[in-house]
Amino acid sequence: MAGSPGIPRKPWFSGQLAEYPGAAPTGTTAAFADTVSLGTVTDTAAHRWNLDDTTGTTATDRAGGLPATLTAPAAWTNDPDRDTVLNLTGTTGYAATGGPGVDTSTGFTVSAWVRLASLSGGNSTFVSQSDTPAVGAANGFQLYYSSGAGVWAFGRHDDDTTSTSFTAAYGAKAVAGKWTHLVGVYDAGTGRLLLYVNGHLSATKAFTAADWNAAGPVQFGRRLYQGTYGEYADGRLSDVRLYPTALPPADAAAPGGNATLTQLD
């Protein structure tokens, strides 16, 4: 990648890309500030469900070997913009894996392409991760449409109990009938939830509760609350990815027009 004047960029270690911001020169000698990580040159997703399997009831994980099983009326459908996708009807259809995708007590990232069918009818949760079935009470994260606020949101319960306490970052106004790229980031180092909508940082929120790990399955199309599943998504879902780290801004803010979460190259 060509660098800007005074700000050269080059590949760093482990496939990362670094920027060297310009600093005040020393006499006639150029100087640079500390390096800044811009992201990676390869996709580092631990799990990736394209949700384009066309037939059967298994959604293949093309990165980490954690398939999801569909439960009707969730089904494959052909979409004019994204070909085969997962169709969710807002009733009881969903897909779920057999185990967790990320450790929610540390930094992580979830991304997905979603197409909301309607702004009415309650919340629509497109991706979440339940806690362990032995507890079965709450979500470690939830990427969803908040009907009460009319916006996209990314949140998590404050603990793994039946408490009603949760924290969420509420972002851009949702639009029905249009594919939207959502990226939720939990930065454990700063204790913040970040939500990106179509390539733009849309909202942040401090997570002040103690970190906890939801060790249960990844859910496509529903969420767990006080031990009961609900908020079944009404819409379509495509290209879900999970990362075991909090992606830096250059990776998380993928251009909204791209068909996938494309990292710098």
N, C-alpha and C positions, 0 to 999 in steps of 0.2 A: 504494500500500500504506500502510495506516495505521501510524504509528510508535508505539513504546512510549513511555511518559512519559520525557522527557529523552533519547530516542534516536530522533530523526526520521529517516525514510528517504525518499529521492526518487531519480528517475532521474538518473544521472550522464552523462558523455559517452559517445559511441559505443554507446548502448543499454545501458550498464551501470547497475547499481543500487548505491548507496553507503549506508553507515550512518555516522551521526555519533554515536559513543558519548558519553554524558554525562560531564562532568568536574566537579571541585569548583568551585562558583560563586565569582565574585569579588564579594564583598559581596552585593548583590541582583541581580547580573547573571549570567544563565546562561552556562555555558561548555561547550565540547565538545572532545573529544580529536580526534586526527587521523582522517580518514575511513578507512573500511574497505570494500573492495570486497566485495559480496555475490554478484556474478555478473552475468548479463546478462538482458535481457528478451526476447531472441530466441534461437532455436536457431542456434548458430554452427558446427555440424558441417560439415566440409569434404566429407565423404562420408557417405552414409546409404543402406544397403541394407535395405529393409523385409523382403526375402525373402518376398514374398507374390505373386510373379509368376504363379503358378498353372500356366502351361503353358510349354513350351519349355525350353531349357537356359541361358538368360541371366537373371542376377540384376541388375536395374536399380539403378544408383546414382542416387538421386533428388536428390542434392545436388551431386555433383562430376563426373558423367560418366565414372565408372570402373567399367564393368560387370564382373561376374564370370561365368565359365563353369562350369557344373556338369559333373562327371564322375560317371557312375553307379558305384555304386548311390545316390549322393546324388540326392534327388528331392523335388519338392513334395508336401506332404501336408496334409490338412485336420486342424486341431487344434481340439478343442472349446472351448479357452480363447482362442486367438489366430488362429483361421481358418487361412489358408494360411501354412505355415512351411516351412523347409528341414529335411528329415529326413535324418539321418546314422546309418549302421548300425554304425559301429565297425570296419569292414573297410577298404575302399579308396576309399569315396566322399568327395568333397570338392568345393569350388568355389574358383576362384582368379581374381584380376584379372590384367590384362596389365602392371601396374606398381605402384609403391608408393602407399600412401595417405597416409603422413606421413613426415617426416624424423625418424628415431629418434635423431638426434644432438642434438635439441633437445626441449623439453617437448612432450608430446602426451598425448592421452586416447583410450581405446577403451572403448566400452560395448556391451553385448549382453544380450539375454534368452536364457537357455539352459534346457533341460529335460533333465537327465541321465537316461538310461534305466536305468543300473545302476551300483552302487558297485564292482562287481568288473570284472575284465577289463583293468586297467591304466589309465593316464592317458587323459583325453579332452581334446584341445585344440580349443577352439571357434573362436578367432580368433588368428591370428599374422601376422607379416610377415617373409618370408624376406629374406636379403641378396641382392645382385645375382647373377644366374645365372652371371656370370663367376667368382664365388667359390663360391657355392652350398654354404655350410657351416653357417650358423647363423641364428637368429632375432633380429630387433631387438626383438620383444616376443612374449609368449605369454600368452593368457588361457585358463585351463584348470582341469580337475579333477585334483588330485594323488591318485592311488589309494593311494600309500604312506602319505600323511598323512591321507587321508580328508577333505580340505578343498578349498575353492576357492583358486586361486593366480593370481598375476600376476607374470611374471618376464621376464628377457631374458638372452641370452648376454653374457658379459663382453667378447667380441671376435668378429670375423667369421672365425674359424678353426675347425678341427676340435677345438679344445680342449674339455674337458668342463666348464670353468668357467662357471658361470652364477649369477645372483642372482635370488631370488624372495621375494615377500611372501606368506606362507601365512595365510589368513584363516579364515572361519567354516566349520564342519563342513558338508559337502555333504549334500544330501538328494536322493534319486532320485525321479523321477516328479512333480516340482513345478517350476513355472516360477520361475526365480531371476534377478534383475537384477544383473549384474556390471559394475563400472566400474573400469578400471585406469588410473592416472594416473602418468606419469613427470614429476616436477618437476626439470628440469635445473638450476634455480637453487639448489635445496637438495640435489640429488643423491639424491633419494628416490623409491622406488616406493611407491605407495599403492593399496590395494584396498578398494573399497566393495562391500558385499553387501547387497542389498535396502535401499538408502538409508542404510546405516550404515558408517562407517569401520571396516573389519574388521582391517586389518593395514598396517604400514609397514615398509620395509626400506631401509637405506642402499645406494646403488649407488656403489661406490668405484672401479670400473674407468673407463677413459677412454671418453668418449662416442664412439659410432660410428653410422653411418647404414646401415641395412639398405635397400638400394635396389631390392629385388626385390618380387615380388607379395604382395598380401594373400591369406591362405589362410583359408578357412572350413572347419573340420573336420579340420585336421592341422597338424603343425609340422615344421620342418627341424632335424636334429641330426646333426652330423658328416657332412654332405653327403647324408643320407638322410631322406626324409619318413616320418613315422610318427605314433604317438599319435592315430590316427584317432578322431574323436569318436563316441561312442555316445549319441545323443540328438537333440534338436531345437534349432534355432537361429532367432532372429527379431530383427529391428530392430537391426542392427549399425551403430554410428556411430563415426567417427573425427574427432578434433579436433586441429588443428595446435598446440594450446597445452595446458598443464596447467590443467584447469578448476579454479576455486576451489571450496572445499567446498560452498557453496550450490548450485552447479550439479552437481557430481559426486555429491552425496548426494541424488539424486532419490528420492522416496518409492517404496518397493519395490512398492506396490500399483498404481502407474500403469502403463499399457500402453506408455508411451514414456518416454525421458529428457526430462522436462519441466523447463525452466528457469524461474526466477522471472518472474512477470508482475504 
